[in-house]
Amino acid sequence: MTFNNFIQIIIAALFFLVFTFCTWYEGSEILDRPWEWRYSTLFTHVNGEQAIDAVDISNFDHFVYAVKFKPLFPLLMVLAASHIILISGYILFKRRIKKMALFLLGFGVLFLFSSGYVSNSPTVGGNIFQAFFLIGGMIAIMVAALYYFRMPRGFNTFMK
C-alpha cells in the first residue's frame, strides 16, 4: 500500500465519521414527528416493538429518517464508504486485472440491486438514492468491462 492510498483511506474514513454524525443528528428529527414513526422506524419494529414514546426509537431509525427526508449527508456517507471500499479493492487487486474487473462488477451489481430496493420510495431521498445507485452501478459495470477487456501492455509491441 502506498502512502497516497493510505492517506486517501484515512481522509475518507474521517469524512465518513463526520457524515455519519451529521446524518444521525439530522435523523434525530424523527423524535419530534410521531406521525412518521409508523413508516420510518424499521429497526424499532424488528424486535416486534411499537414505538410508543420517543425513547423507544432505535438510533438506527435516525438514519432511515435522514435517508428519506434529508438525503445530503446520507448520500455523502455512502459516497465516502464507497471510496474506502474501492480504494481497498484497488490495493488488493492492483496487479490482477481480471480480479479487479470482477470486484468492480460485484460492486456495480450491488449498487444496481440497491437501486431496485429503493425504487418504489415515495420520498425525495429514495428517488435520489435510486438515481445515485443506478448511475453508480452502471459506471462500475462499465469500468469493470473496460478493465476486463483491456489489452495487455506489451501487445502493441508484439504485433509490430
C-alpha positions, 0 to 999 in steps of 0.5 A: 500500500502506498502512502497516497492510498493510505492517506486517501483511506484515512481522509475518507474514513474521517469524512465518513465519521463526520457524515455519519454524525451529521446524518444521525443528528439530522435523523434525530428529527424523527423524535419530534414527528410521531406521525412518521414513526409508523413508516420510518422506524424499521429497526424499532419494529424488528424486535416486534416493538411499537414505538410508543414514546420517543425513547423507544426509537432505535438510533438506527431509525435516525438514519432511515429518517435522514435517508428519506427526508434529508438525503445530503449527508446520507448520500455523502456517507455512502459516497465516502464508504464507497471510496474506502471500499474501492480504494481497498479493492484497488490495493488488493487487486492492483496487479490482477486485472481480471480480479479487479474487473470482477470486484468492480462488477460485484460492486456495480451489481450491488449498487444496481440491486440497491437501486431496485430496493429503493425504487418504489420510495415515495420520498425525495431521498429514495428517488435520489438514492435510486438515481445515485445507485443506478448511475453508480452501478452502471459506471462500475459495470462499465469500468469493470468491462473496460478493465476486463477487456483491456489489452495487455501492455506489451501487445502493441509491441508484439504485433509490430 
